[in-house]
C-alpha cells in the first residue's frame, strides 16, 4: 500500500502508557485503565410501602377516633348535665 506524504502526516500512532510493576521478581507491564471507575456510595434504602402508607394512615385514623370520642362525650354527657330553665 502506497500512502501519500499528506496522508502519512494525518495518521497518528496510538501511544499507550504502561505501568511497570514487579511481582515476585518478574516485571509485568500493566496498561492504564481506559475509564477510571469511581466507587459510589450505596444508595439509601427506601422504607417499605407499609411504613410509608400504613403508619400515616393509622395515625390519622387514631386522631379521628380521639376527636370523635371527645365530640361524643360532649354530646352525651356534658350537654345533658345542664338544662336551661325558662
C-alpha positions as CSV (number, residue, x, y, z in Angstrom):
1,X,0.0,0.0,0.0
2,X,1.4,3.3,-1.0
3,X,0.4,6.4,1.0
4,X,0.9,10.0,0.0
5,X,3.0,12.1,2.3
6,X,-0.1,14.2,3.3
7,X,-1.8,11.0,4.4
8,X,1.2,10.0,6.5
9,X,1.1,13.3,8.3
10,X,-2.5,12.7,9.4
11,X,-2.0,9.2,10.6
12,X,-1.2,9.2,14.3
13,X,0.3,6.3,16.0
14,X,-1.5,5.3,19.2
15,X,0.5,5.8,22.3
16,X,-0.2,3.7,25.3
17,X,1.2,4.5,28.7
18,X,2.0,1.5,30.8
19,X,3.0,1.0,34.4
20,X,5.7,-1.4,35.1
21,X,5.3,-3.4,38.3
22,X,7.4,-6.1,39.9
23,X,5.7,-9.1,41.2
24,X,7.9,-11.7,42.9
25,X,10.9,-10.9,40.8
26,X,9.1,-10.8,37.4
27,X,8.4,-7.5,35.6
28,X,4.8,-7.1,34.4
29,X,3.6,-4.3,32.1
30,X,0.1,-3.2,33.3
31,X,-1.8,-0.8,30.9
32,X,-3.6,2.2,32.2
33,X,-7.4,1.7,32.6
34,X,-9.4,3.1,29.8
35,X,-12.1,4.5,32.1
36,X,-11.5,5.3,35.7
37,X,-14.3,4.0,37.9
38,X,-15.1,6.0,41.0
39,X,-16.6,3.9,43.7
40,X,-20.1,5.2,44.5
41,X,-21.7,5.3,47.9
42,X,-24.6,2.8,48.2
43,X,-28.0,4.3,47.7
44,X,-30.3,4.8,50.6
45,X,-32.8,2.1,51.0
46,X,-36.4,3.4,50.8
47,X,-38.7,2.5,53.6
48,X,-41.2,-0.3,52.8
49,X,-44.6,0.7,51.5
50,X,-46.2,-0.5,54.8
51,X,-44.2,2.1,56.6
52,X,-44.8,4.8,54.1
53,X,-48.5,4.4,53.8
54,X,-50.0,2.3,56.7
55,X,-48.3,4.2,59.5
56,X,-49.5,7.7,58.5
57,X,-53.0,6.3,57.7
58,X,-53.2,4.6,61.1
59,X,-52.1,7.9,62.8
60,X,-54.8,9.8,61.0
61,X,-57.5,7.3,61.9
62,X,-56.4,7.3,65.6
63,X,-56.6,11.1,65.6
64,X,-60.1,11.0,64.1
65,X,-61.1,8.4,66.8
66,X,-59.9,10.7,69.6
67,X,-61.6,13.8,68.2
68,X,-64.8,11.7,67.6
69,X,-64.7,10.4,71.2
70,X,-64.4,14.0,72.5
71,X,-67.4,15.1,70.5
72,X,-69.4,12.1,71.5
73,X,-68.6,12.7,75.2
74,X,-69.6,16.3,75.0
75,X,-72.9,15.4,73.2
76,X,-73.9,12.6,75.6
77,X,-72.6,13.7,79.0
78,X,-71.9,17.4,79.2
79,X,-74.9,18.5,77.1
80,X,-77.4,16.5,79.2
81,X,-75.9,17.5,82.5
82,X,-77.2,21.1,82.4
83,X,-80.7,22.1,81.5
84,X,-82.0,25.6,80.7
85,X,-84.9,26.6,82.8
86,X,-87.1,29.3,81.3
